[in-house]
Amino acid sequence: MTTSATPALTPQRRAEQRKVLAGTLVGTSIEWYDFFIYAQAAGLVLAPLFLAPLSTQNPGLAQILSFATIGISFLFRPLGAIVAGHLGDKLGRKKMLVLTLILMGASTALIGLLPTYAQIGVGAPILLILLRILQGFSAGGEWGGAALMAVEHAPKGKRGLFGAYPQIGVPIGMILATLVLWVLRTTLGAQAFLEWGWRLPFLFSIVLVFVGWIIRRAVEESPVFAELQDRKRESSAPLKQLFKNHTKEVILAALIFISNNAAGYLLIAFFISYVSKTLKQPLDSVLLVTALASTGWLIFTLVGGWLSDKIGRVRTFQIGYVLVLLWVIPMWFLIDTGSLPLYFVAAFVLTIGLGLSYGPQAALYSEMFPAHVRYSGVSIGYALGAILGGAFAPMISEAILNATGKSWYIGIYMAGITVISLIAVSLVKDRPDRPLGVAAEDRLTKA
């Protein structure tokens, strides 16, 4: 029986590790493509389609409410995290990864089939919100499973790098969503895109989910969970144990994430809407520039994971958040020039701090919780951080802009929550050598 979280690196084991990295990367990319295609559509087309009367009478308020539908789904992410975390700690990481992928894909595809306000009236936004709730429930359980599968398969000294692979699924999903919208806008034209073309990126999710399902089914269960099963140590009530013994860690995990998640949703949703609608730049060009700038998020997330194995998770987070703090106000003066090259610079520089404070997250969170409550702990901490951070960041930013007329005030809001995240991560002790396996945890406890 294997009693370590890091089995010997045989050729077969290396092949399995590559399969795990591919499975978590592809799966998270697809899941977040689904989630982000909605966020971008909310900024571009959903207000006139699903909030038609209000969009005509008060476009500003309609846009705020459209962004609010992004946040509504986040309110159900903790529920998804609780359910998937509990079942993941009981039944395994792999089963939850497959189930969350299918649920996210189904709800996304159904959005592409929804009738609009012009067709069924108030029933349209109600159905839209219900499907967003399903998306949020799915997203709540997705990240924890993918993060743990990667980290718990990592060889010694590479937890940060391995944990960065499911993380880069987020910028990949964002880039894919943005490019799909760009291709459709340029090929169909604005009118056809508004009438029916907006449905295609949602329906495209069916193909992506099928591919992800095949890949994830081929991945073996996490060695740490397999050890739990072998030793029959699965908890009868991991949630109860989590909050009895690890409430502090859950709260810190949530606060650590709020700045990164809020900054990410500015890049994903608000920037595109602001630059195209308020600054009157061509939407096609804005989508393309945003996708290109977001490659920085992908690159620096990998760098952040790798760097955390060298200098520590906390130090890497701190560097990332200091960069975000220094940039969130000045970047608006570049964006407000209306120059797309300067918008690229503003967004790309933001992704440096964004990536460095995202790459180490999976490893840091995994090392904060013991094996039998780890899925629940990382999932719930992540979901709560998303509510406090990105859930309503685009809506809050739109409200600040409408109230003040000055975009850099949004930077003040971002600076405030970045300080909170910076303090929270500084309160966490780096534990890169913490054993992740059950037997090793037992030996450490007895010692």
Stockholm file with secondary structure:
# STOCKHOLM 1.0

chainA/1-447         MTTSATPALTPQRRAEQRKVLAGTLVGTSIEWYDFFIYAQAAGLVLAPLFLAPLSTQNPGLAQILSFATIGISFLFRPLGAIVAGHLGDKLGRKKMLVLTLILMGASTALIGLLPTYAQIGVGAPILLILLRILQGFSAGGEWGGAALMAVEHAPKGKRGLFGAYPQIGVPIGMILATLVLWVLRTTLGAQAFLEWGWRLPFLFSIVLVFVGWIIRRAVEESPVFAELQDRKRESSAPLKQLFKNHTKEVILAALIFISNNAAGYLLIAFFISYVSKTLKQPLDSVLLVTALASTGWLIFTLVGGWLSDKIGRVRTFQIGYVLVLLWVIPMWFLIDTGSLPLYFVAAFVLTIGLGLSYGPQAALYSEMFPAHVRYSGVSIGYALGAILGGAFAPMISEAILNATGKSWYIGIYMAGITVISLIAVSLVKDRPDRPLGVAAEDRLTKA
#=GR chainA/1-447 SS CCCSSSCCCCHHHHHHHHHHHHHHHHHHHHHHHHHHHHHHHHHHTHHHHHSHHHHHHCHHHHHHHHHHHHHHHHTTHHHHHHHHHHHHHHHCHHHHHHHHHHHHHHHHHHHTTCCCHHHHTTHHHHHHHHHHHHHHHHHHHHHHHHHHHHHHTCCTTCHHHHHHHHHHHHHHHHHHHHHHHHHHHHHHCHHHIIIIITHHHHHTHHHHHHHHHHHHHTSCCCHHHHHHHHTTCCCSCHHHHHHHHCHHHHHHHHHHHHHHHHHHHIIIIIHHHIIIIISCCCHHHHHHHHHHHTHHHHHHHHHHHHHHHHHCHHHHHHHHHHHHHHHTTHHHHHHTTTCHHHHHHHHHHHHHHHHHTTTTHHHHHHTTSCGGGHHHHHHHHHHHHHHHTTTTHHHHHHHHHHHHSCTHHHHHHHHHHHHHHHHHHHTSCCCTTCCCSHHHHHHHHHC
#=GC SS_cons         CCCSSSCCCCHHHHHHHHHHHHHHHHHHHHHHHHHHHHHHHHHHTHHHHHSHHHHHHCHHHHHHHHHHHHHHHHTTHHHHHHHHHHHHHHHCHHHHHHHHHHHHHHHHHHHTTCCCHHHHTTHHHHHHHHHHHHHHHHHHHHHHHHHHHHHHTCCTTCHHHHHHHHHHHHHHHHHHHHHHHHHHHHHHCHHHIIIIITHHHHHTHHHHHHHHHHHHHTSCCCHHHHHHHHTTCCCSCHHHHHHHHCHHHHHHHHHHHHHHHHHHHIIIIIHHHIIIIISCCCHHHHHHHHHHHTHHHHHHHHHHHHHHHHHCHHHHHHHHHHHHHHHTTHHHHHHTTTCHHHHHHHHHHHHHHHHHTTTTHHHHHHTTSCGGGHHHHHHHHHHHHHHHTTTTHHHHHHHHHHHHSCTHHHHHHHHHHHHHHHHHHHTSCCCTTCCCSHHHHHHHHHC
//
